[in-house]
Each structure stands twice: as structure tokens, then as C-alpha cells.
Amino acid sequence: MVRPAIHKSVQAKIEATREKRRRYYAKDNILKRRRELHSSKSKESQAKAQEAAEISKEISKAVTIVFHREDLSESDNDSHDSSDSDENDRLSNLPECLLVIKDTKDKTSAMIGSDPCTFIKRILHDYVQTIMADNCSTKGDISIIETSMAKVQKLFDHAIPAQDQILNFCGISPEWHAADSVMRFLRTVLAYLEDILSLLVFGGPSELAEAEMLGELMYQKGIRI
């Protein structure tokens, strides 16, 4: 059976061929733009990964310097008796400040972990258990929340002078951003705990339970400071 003619004239066939080529090159341009966009995103991801690696390298380098540096002012340091003076001496250079940030980060990871929401859920679970133990007849042991806040606040207070000194030493730099990420993490955890404690103090367990059921707690919304 003879295949029917699609185009009635030579001109129509030429136009159809041109249209086919136009669509082909248009598709090729789209694919080219997609490849360029993918390449751009890949380069951006690699740049961020490299920056994170540089920050870790800088902190590790600083820690190495701290533990292997020569103590050129040992006799002078022995003459300082007050704790405030010792603290100022300890933060008198960038490596010491970075060491404080690293120590805070390690303690934060050990106590809280990598996800503040998981930590808050654990604290809430411990608090609820104190209510269940009393057959829901009391407000529960609020000190569980308060103690957790005090521990996190202590870490925060310990590290904030070091972050300030890093800003003085090298401004808004990768080192400062590394410190700031630790501090923002601690601020977020403190905000979550304060949110829960305020509901317990002013509204009681029932208001806390209602807020959690409605998903209104800060940690449930994923709010980050």
C-alpha cells in the first residue's frame, strides 16, 4: 500500500523540514540550559562543601597550635590570681577562642545531639513521665525543663565571649561563621525550652498539652533562631 503524501507541495515539505529543525534546536538549547544549571548547582554545592571543610581545617589547625604552642609567658601567667584575669588571658588570641568554640560544640553534640527537636522531645517525655507518676494530679517536675535550660545557658555563656573575640580578631570570616553556627544552635534550643517553660508556668500542663496537640510549639514549627 502506497504511503499517502503528507505535504502537498515542495514548499510545504521545505517548511515542514525547517519546523522540525527548529524544534530540534530548541530542544537542544533547553537541554543545554539544563546542563548549565545543573553544573552551576554542582559547583555551588562543591563550594559550600569546600568552605565547610576549610572551617573544620581552620579549627583543627587552631587546636593543634594551642596544644603545641610554646608558653612564652609562663612566669607572667603565674602571677594572675583572679578567674576574670585568667579568662581574659585565655581568650587573648584566635587559636584559644577557636578552642573554646570547639569545646562548646563537642559538649553540645554530647548533650543535645545534632537535632534540637529530638532533644526537646526527650525532655518533654521525661517531664510527662513525672505527671504520669502522680496520676496526673500535679503539674509535674518543672525542674526538668529548668535544669536543661541552665545547662544549655551555661554552654552559651561560656562560648559567647570567644565568638566576640573572634569577631575582633578577624571580622566576619569563616572562623566567625563557624562560631556563629554553634551559637545559633544553642539559641534555638534555649528558645524551644523557654517556650515550653512559659506555657507551664502561666498555663499549666493542660495548656502545654493543647499547644502540642495543635502543633503550636516552636520546636514543632521548626523555627530556628
C-alpha positions as a Markdown table, in Angstrom:
| # | Residue | x | y | z |
|---|---|---|---|---|
| 1 | Met | 0.0 | 0.0 | 0.0 |
| 2 | Val | 1.4 | 3.4 | -1.0 |
| 3 | Arg | 2.0 | 5.8 | 1.9 |
| 4 | Pro | -0.1 | 8.9 | 1.5 |
| 5 | Ala | 1.7 | 12.2 | 0.8 |
| 6 | Ile | 1.9 | 14.3 | 3.9 |
| 7 | His | 3.0 | 17.5 | 2.2 |
| 8 | Lys | 1.1 | 18.7 | -0.9 |
| 9 | Ser | 4.0 | 20.7 | -2.4 |
| 10 | Val | 7.7 | 21.1 | -2.3 |
| 11 | Gln | 7.4 | 24.4 | -0.5 |
| 12 | Ala | 5.3 | 22.7 | 2.2 |
| 13 | Lys | 7.8 | 20.0 | 2.6 |
| 14 | Ile | 10.6 | 22.6 | 3.0 |
| 15 | Glu | 8.6 | 24.5 | 5.6 |
| 16 | Ala | 8.0 | 21.2 | 7.5 |
| 17 | Thr | 11.7 | 20.4 | 7.4 |
| 18 | Arg | 12.5 | 23.9 | 8.8 |
| 19 | Glu | 10.0 | 23.5 | 11.6 |
| 20 | Lys | 11.4 | 20.1 | 12.5 |
| 21 | Arg | 14.9 | 21.5 | 12.7 |
| 22 | Arg | 13.6 | 24.5 | 14.7 |
| 23 | Arg | 12.1 | 22.2 | 17.3 |
| 24 | Tyr | 15.2 | 20.1 | 17.4 |
| 25 | Tyr | 17.5 | 23.0 | 18.1 |
| 26 | Ala | 15.0 | 24.5 | 20.6 |
| 27 | Lys | 15.1 | 21.2 | 22.5 |
| 28 | Asp | 18.9 | 21.1 | 22.3 |
| 29 | Asn | 19.0 | 24.6 | 23.8 |
| 30 | Ile | 16.7 | 23.6 | 26.6 |
| 31 | Leu | 18.9 | 20.6 | 27.4 |
| 32 | Lys | 22.0 | 22.8 | 27.2 |
| 33 | Arg | 20.5 | 25.2 | 29.7 |
| 34 | Arg | 19.6 | 22.4 | 32.0 |
| 35 | Arg | 23.1 | 21.1 | 31.9 |
| 36 | Glu | 24.5 | 24.5 | 32.6 |
| 37 | Leu | 22.1 | 24.9 | 35.6 |
| 38 | His | 23.0 | 21.5 | 36.9 |
| 39 | Ser | 26.7 | 22.3 | 36.5 |
| 40 | Ser | 26.1 | 25.6 | 38.4 |
| 41 | Lys | 24.3 | 23.9 | 41.2 |
| 42 | Ser | 27.1 | 21.3 | 41.4 |
| 43 | Lys | 29.7 | 24.0 | 41.6 |
| 44 | Glu | 27.8 | 25.8 | 44.3 |
| 45 | Ser | 27.4 | 22.6 | 46.4 |
| 46 | Gln | 31.1 | 21.9 | 45.9 |
| 47 | Ala | 32.0 | 25.5 | 47.0 |
| 48 | Lys | 29.9 | 25.1 | 50.2 |
| 49 | Ala | 31.4 | 21.7 | 51.0 |
| 50 | Gln | 34.9 | 23.2 | 50.4 |
| 51 | Glu | 34.1 | 26.1 | 52.7 |
| 52 | Ala | 32.8 | 23.8 | 55.4 |
| 53 | Ala | 36.0 | 21.7 | 55.1 |
| 54 | Glu | 38.1 | 24.9 | 55.3 |
| 55 | Ile | 36.3 | 25.9 | 58.5 |
| 56 | Ser | 36.9 | 22.5 | 60.1 |
| 57 | Lys | 40.5 | 22.6 | 58.9 |
| 58 | Glu | 41.0 | 26.0 | 60.4 |
| 59 | Ile | 39.5 | 24.9 | 63.8 |
| 60 | Ser | 41.7 | 21.8 | 63.8 |
| 61 | Lys | 44.7 | 23.8 | 62.9 |
| 62 | Ala | 44.0 | 26.2 | 65.7 |
| 63 | Val | 43.6 | 23.4 | 68.2 |
| 64 | Thr | 46.9 | 22.0 | 67.1 |
| 65 | Ile | 48.6 | 25.3 | 67.6 |
| 66 | Val | 47.0 | 25.6 | 71.1 |
| 67 | Phe | 48.3 | 22.2 | 72.3 |
| 68 | His | 51.7 | 22.6 | 70.8 |
| 69 | Arg | 52.5 | 26.3 | 71.2 |
| 70 | Glu | 55.4 | 27.5 | 73.4 |
| 71 | Asp | 54.3 | 29.0 | 76.6 |
| 72 | Leu | 56.5 | 32.2 | 76.4 |
| 73 | Ser | 54.7 | 34.0 | 79.2 |
| 74 | Glu | 54.5 | 31.2 | 81.8 |
| 75 | Ser | 56.0 | 33.4 | 84.6 |
| 76 | Asp | 53.6 | 36.2 | 83.9 |
| 77 | Asn | 50.6 | 34.0 | 83.9 |
| 78 | Asp | 51.6 | 32.5 | 87.3 |
| 79 | Ser | 51.2 | 36.0 | 88.8 |
| 80 | His | 47.5 | 36.3 | 87.8 |
| 81 | Asp | 45.2 | 35.1 | 90.6 |
| 82 | Ser | 41.7 | 36.1 | 89.7 |
| 83 | Ser | 39.4 | 34.0 | 87.5 |
| 84 | Asp | 38.4 | 37.0 | 85.4 |
| 85 | Ser | 42.1 | 37.7 | 84.5 |
| 86 | Asp | 42.6 | 34.1 | 83.6 |
| 87 | Glu | 39.6 | 34.2 | 81.3 |
| 88 | Asn | 40.9 | 37.3 | 79.6 |
| 89 | Asp | 44.3 | 35.7 | 79.1 |
| 90 | Arg | 42.8 | 32.5 | 77.8 |
| 91 | Leu | 41.0 | 34.5 | 75.0 |
| 92 | Ser | 43.9 | 36.7 | 74.1 |
| 93 | Asn | 44.5 | 35.0 | 70.7 |
| 94 | Leu | 42.5 | 33.4 | 67.9 |
| 95 | Pro | 43.5 | 29.8 | 68.5 |
| 96 | Glu | 42.4 | 29.9 | 72.1 |
| 97 | Cys | 39.0 | 31.3 | 71.0 |
| 98 | Leu | 38.6 | 28.6 | 68.4 |
| 99 | Leu | 39.4 | 26.0 | 71.0 |
| 100 | Val | 36.6 | 27.3 | 73.3 |
| 101 | Ile | 34.2 | 27.1 | 70.3 |
| 102 | Lys | 35.3 | 23.6 | 69.5 |
| 103 | Asp | 34.9 | 22.5 | 73.2 |
| 104 | Thr | 31.4 | 24.0 | 73.3 |
| 105 | Lys | 30.5 | 22.3 | 70.0 |
| 106 | Asp | 31.7 | 18.9 | 71.4 |
| 107 | Lys | 29.8 | 19.4 | 74.6 |
| 108 | Thr | 26.7 | 20.5 | 72.7 |
| 109 | Ser | 26.8 | 17.4 | 70.5 |
| 110 | Ala | 27.2 | 15.1 | 73.5 |
| 111 | Met | 24.3 | 16.7 | 75.4 |
| 112 | Ile | 21.9 | 17.7 | 72.7 |
| 113 | Gly | 22.9 | 15.8 | 69.5 |
| 114 | Ser | 22.6 | 17.1 | 66.0 |
| 115 | Asp | 18.8 | 17.8 | 66.1 |
| 116 | Pro | 17.4 | 20.2 | 68.7 |
| 117 | Cys | 13.8 | 18.9 | 68.1 |
| 118 | Thr | 14.8 | 15.4 | 69.1 |
| 119 | Phe | 16.4 | 16.8 | 72.3 |
| 120 | Ile | 13.2 | 18.7 | 73.1 |
| 121 | Lys | 11.0 | 15.7 | 72.6 |
| 122 | Arg | 13.2 | 13.7 | 75.0 |
| 123 | Ile | 13.0 | 16.5 | 77.7 |
| 124 | Leu | 9.2 | 16.6 | 77.2 |
| 125 | His | 9.0 | 12.9 | 77.5 |
| 126 | Asp | 10.9 | 13.0 | 80.8 |
| 127 | Tyr | 8.6 | 15.8 | 82.1 |
| 128 | Val | 5.4 | 13.9 | 81.1 |
| 129 | Gln | 6.6 | 10.8 | 83.0 |
| 130 | Thr | 6.7 | 12.9 | 86.2 |
| 131 | Ile | 3.0 | 13.8 | 85.6 |
| 132 | Met | 2.0 | 10.2 | 84.9 |
| 133 | Ala | 3.8 | 9.0 | 88.1 |
| 134 | Asp | 1.4 | 11.2 | 90.1 |
| 135 | Asn | -1.7 | 10.0 | 88.2 |
| 136 | Cys | -1.9 | 13.5 | 86.6 |
| 137 | Ser | -2.7 | 15.1 | 89.9 |
| 138 | Thr | 0.2 | 17.6 | 89.8 |
| 139 | Lys | 1.9 | 19.9 | 87.4 |
| 140 | Gly | 4.8 | 17.6 | 87.2 |
| 141 | Asp | 8.5 | 18.3 | 87.8 |
| 142 | Ile | 9.2 | 21.6 | 86.0 |
| 143 | Ser | 12.8 | 21.5 | 87.2 |
| 144 | Ile | 13.5 | 19.0 | 84.4 |
| 145 | Ile | 12.9 | 21.9 | 82.0 |
| 146 | Glu | 14.7 | 24.5 | 84.1 |
| 147 | Thr | 17.7 | 22.2 | 84.6 |
| 148 | Ser | 18.0 | 21.6 | 80.9 |
| 149 | Met | 17.8 | 25.3 | 80.3 |
| 150 | Ala | 20.5 | 26.0 | 82.8 |
| 151 | Lys | 22.9 | 23.5 | 81.2 |
| 152 | Val | 22.4 | 24.9 | 77.7 |
| 153 | Gln | 22.7 | 28.5 | 79.0 |
| 154 | Lys | 26.0 | 27.6 | 80.7 |
| 155 | Leu | 27.4 | 26.4 | 77.4 |
| 156 | Phe | 26.1 | 29.5 | 75.6 |
| 157 | Asp | 27.6 | 31.9 | 78.3 |
| 158 | His | 30.9 | 30.0 | 78.1 |
| 159 | Ala | 31.2 | 30.4 | 74.3 |
| 160 | Ile | 29.8 | 33.9 | 73.6 |
| 161 | Pro | 33.0 | 35.8 | 74.8 |
| 162 | Ala | 35.0 | 33.7 | 72.4 |
| 163 | Gln | 32.8 | 34.5 | 69.5 |
| 164 | Asp | 33.0 | 38.2 | 70.3 |
| 165 | Gln | 36.8 | 37.9 | 70.4 |
| 166 | Ile | 36.9 | 36.1 | 67.0 |
| 167 | Leu | 34.9 | 39.0 | 65.6 |
| 168 | Asn | 37.5 | 41.4 | 67.0 |
| 169 | Phe | 40.4 | 39.3 | 65.6 |
| 170 | Cys | 39.2 | 38.6 | 62.0 |
| 171 | Gly | 35.8 | 40.2 | 61.5 |
| 172 | Ile | 33.0 | 38.4 | 59.6 |
| 173 | Ser | 35.2 | 35.5 | 58.5 |
| 174 | Pro | 34.8 | 31.7 | 58.1 |
| 175 | Glu | 36.0 | 31.3 | 61.7 |
| 176 | Trp | 33.3 | 33.7 | 62.9 |
| 177 | His | 30.6 | 31.9 | 60.9 |
| 178 | Ala | 31.8 | 28.6 | 62.4 |
| 179 | Ala | 31.4 | 30.0 | 65.9 |
| 180 | Asp | 28.1 | 31.7 | 65.0 |
| 181 | Ser | 26.6 | 28.4 | 63.8 |
| 182 | Val | 27.3 | 26.9 | 67.2 |
| 183 | Met | 25.8 | 29.9 | 69.0 |
| 184 | Arg | 22.6 | 29.9 | 66.8 |
| 185 | Phe | 22.1 | 26.2 | 67.5 |
| 186 | Leu | 22.2 | 26.9 | 71.3 |
| 187 | Arg | 20.0 | 30.0 | 71.0 |
| 188 | Thr | 17.4 | 27.8 | 69.1 |
| 189 | Val | 17.4 | 25.1 | 71.9 |
| 190 | Leu | 17.1 | 27.8 | 74.6 |
| 191 | Ala | 14.1 | 29.4 | 72.7 |
| 192 | Tyr | 12.4 | 26.0 | 72.5 |
| 193 | Leu | 12.9 | 25.3 | 76.2 |
| 194 | Glu | 11.7 | 28.9 | 77.2 |
| 195 | Asp | 8.6 | 28.4 | 75.0 |
| 196 | Ile | 7.7 | 25.2 | 76.9 |
| 197 | Leu | 8.5 | 26.6 | 80.3 |
| 198 | Ser | 6.5 | 29.8 | 79.8 |
| 199 | Leu | 3.4 | 27.7 | 78.9 |
| 200 | Leu | 3.9 | 25.5 | 82.0 |
| 201 | Val | 4.4 | 28.5 | 84.4 |
| 202 | Phe | 1.5 | 30.6 | 83.1 |
| 203 | Gly | -0.9 | 28.0 | 81.7 |
| 204 | Gly | 0.0 | 24.7 | 83.3 |
| 205 | Pro | 0.2 | 21.2 | 81.7 |
| 206 | Ser | -3.2 | 21.5 | 80.1 |
| 207 | Glu | -2.2 | 24.5 | 78.0 |
| 208 | Leu | 1.1 | 22.8 | 77.1 |
| 209 | Ala | -0.8 | 19.7 | 76.0 |
| 210 | Glu | -3.2 | 21.7 | 73.9 |
| 211 | Ala | -0.4 | 23.7 | 72.2 |
| 212 | Glu | 1.4 | 20.5 | 71.4 |
| 213 | Met | -1.7 | 18.8 | 70.1 |
| 214 | Leu | -2.3 | 21.8 | 67.8 |
| 215 | Gly | 1.4 | 21.8 | 66.7 |
| 216 | Glu | 1.9 | 25.4 | 68.0 |
| 217 | Leu | 5.1 | 24.8 | 70.0 |
| 218 | Met | 8.2 | 26.4 | 68.5 |
| 219 | Tyr | 10.1 | 23.2 | 68.0 |
| 220 | Gln | 7.1 | 21.7 | 66.1 |
| 221 | Lys | 7.1 | 24.6 | 63.7 |
| 222 | Gly | 10.8 | 24.1 | 63.1 |
| 223 | Ile | 11.6 | 27.7 | 63.9 |
| 224 | Arg | 15.3 | 28.4 | 64.0 |
| 225 | Ile | 16.9 | 31.4 | 65.7 |
